[in-house]
Amino acid sequence: MRILMRLLKQAGKLNFILLASVLSGILATLFQVGIISLSFSSIMTQLHYFPWLILLGLAIVSGLCRFGEQYLGHLVAFKILSKFRNLTYQKIMQLAPAKLDGQHSSDILKLLVQDIEKIEIFYAHTLSPILIAVIVTLAQVIFFWMINPFLGLVALIAYVVMGCLLPVLNARTMSASAQELSQSETRNQRLLSEMVSGKFELQQYQAVESKIAEINHETQEYWRFNQVKSAKQERQTILMQLTLIVSLIIFLVVDLKTASSFVAVLIFPFTFGRVLALASLPGSLAGGMLAAKNLFAWFDEKSVVSDQGQLELNSIEEIKLDNVKFAYPTRLNDLILTNASLQVNQGERIGLIGKSGEGKSTIVKLIMRWYQAQQGTIRLNSIENEKIELSEQRHLMNYVSQNAQIFATTIRENLVLRNVKIMDNEIWEVLRWVHLDTLIKNLPEQLATEISASKPILSAGELQRLELARALLNRSSLLILDEPTSNLDVVNEAIILNAVKQHYAGTVIIVTHRMSTLSICNRVLRLNHGQLEPA
């Protein structure tokens, strides 16, 4: 119920349009029943003049009302879906990068596409049909009651059983199947995402066949869950049809016993349209409610870093960590850093080394305020991190990770990141520093060339140099290189290190396993059991 109320609250003023959709649906249904009733009455009473014009007028009005119901209902649904997608993107921006650090990208993609699409069922195919069915059912019961109270009672029982009792019972059995299907779908998408993004690694380690076998197994599980859900829906359909047949027989018997109007018997089967529509809701609505639950759980996520600071910085002259203790929010009992201390002065080039998992990357993430330390202080220019405005702090830092982050757009857009002040001559100068100018000039569209993960125009080493060019082009006080050369050959490593040494005047922190990468560093520190010490 709480999820339903929240969905209605999200609609806001669009609820008035939903009410208009409900009103249109009620009128359309009543007009349809009226057309059928008038037709049978005319035939049974043998009217001299069949009311063609009246029937035609009712049919046109009924069609327009039905169109209005569908149009208005879907208008609201698509507007709200658009709103949900915008809110999801805003939440991604708010939670990033910490919350996304360990999040499967396929989960977020599923949330943005499939889960939000499933919520459309509530607005376009659930709320309006339920309200319409309730009001129309009451009107039809009153109509049959006026003909004969016993007919009204039979109609009421039939409507309640088919429109309320059976769907509620079915919903209880469908919820478990919907959850199993959703979880299987999530696992399947994760595997497919890993398969696509890690195809080169899988080929390198000859693990393609085992990964395909894993995907095939999960796909079979998905279809097994889907078949179970379909079987439950088929049983529900058969039960509904049997209930309808029994209701018609009872209605006919009561009509004959009470010598009521036979027209009522002819009309009765046509009054189940709205009630039958409710019967199919549990199967689809269960998935929609689960999707809404996932979406609202995402909206309710809290950022691990507070953005309450108001102080601004023009540059970073000093970085200082004092007795920092830190554990990741998902593993609070597993301390990564224990009393770690570090001081970096402006212009220094610091190297951080240590075993995998010791926390080298964790230190730079704390400096960038991806996370908040549980104990100790982190200061920039003697000012505590929390007192500095988050956007201003990150604006002074550039981060180059092990895997180049490339957007599906042009080379120019990848470099300038929508900064219109950066001119092409500046771009070519920086590309010359990383030895990419000749290569890109030889491309047919040069800087306007579209690149993406699916368009491997540049090699891995060239993409890494392109990301460094982006960092050099967008001015900063601190450049963080997190394993920038771990996957590169000696030539690409030399180009990157030489570009940083010659053309970056700010502070540099390098996280690496390669001793050759440390050649440009003034000072090297080793992380050992959560503490920093001279290497």
Sequence and secondary structure as in RCSB ss.txt:
>XXXX:A:sequence
MRILMRLLKQAGKLNFILLASVLSGILATLFQVGIISLSFSSIMTQLHYFPWLILLGLAIVSGLCRFGEQYLGHL
VAFKILSKFRNLTYQKIMQLAPAKLDGQHSSDILKLLVQDIEKIEIFYAHTLSPILIAVIVTLAQVIFFWMINPF
LGLVALIAYVVMGCLLPVLNARTMSASAQELSQSETRNQRLLSEMVSGKFELQQYQAVESKIAEINHETQEYWRF
NQVKSAKQERQTILMQLTLIVSLIIFLVVDLKTASSFVAVLIFPFTFGRVLALASLPGSLAGGMLAAKNLFAWFD
EKSVVSDQGQLELNSIEEIKLDNVKFAYPTRLNDLILTNASLQVNQGERIGLIGKSGEGKSTIVKLIMRWYQAQQ
GTIRLNSIENEKIELSEQRHLMNYVSQNAQIFATTIRENLVLRNVKIMDNEIWEVLRWVHLDTLIKNLPEQLATE
ISASKPILSAGELQRLELARALLNRSSLLILDEPTSNLDVVNEAIILNAVKQHYAGTVIIVTHRMSTLSICNRVL
RLNHGQLEPA
>XXXX:A:secstr
 HHHHHHHHHHTTHHHHHHHHHHHHHHHHHHHHHHHHHHHHHHHHT SS  HHHHHHHHHHHHHHHHHHHHHHHH
HHHHHHHHHHHHHHHHHHHHTTHHHHT  HHHHHHIIIIIHHHHHHHHHHTHHHHHHHHHHHHHHHHHHHHH HH
HHHHHHHHHHIIIIIHHHHHHHHHHHHHHHHHHHHHHHHHHHHHHHHTHHHHHHTT HHHHHHHHHHHHHHHHHH
HHHHHHHHHHHHHHHHHHHHHHHHHHHHHHHHHT  HHHHHHGGGGGHHHHHHHTHHHHHHHHHHHHHHHHHHHT
   SS     B  S   EEEEEEEEE  TT TTS SEEEEEEEEETT EEEEE  TTSSHHHHHHHHTTSS  SE
EEEEETTEEGGGB HHHHHHTEEEE SS    SEEHHHHHHTT TT  HHHHHHHHHHTT HHHHHTSTTGGG E
EBTTB  S HHHHHHHHHHHHHHS  SEEEEESTTTTS HHHHHHHHHHHHHH  SEEEEE S TGGGGG SEEE
EEETTEEEE 
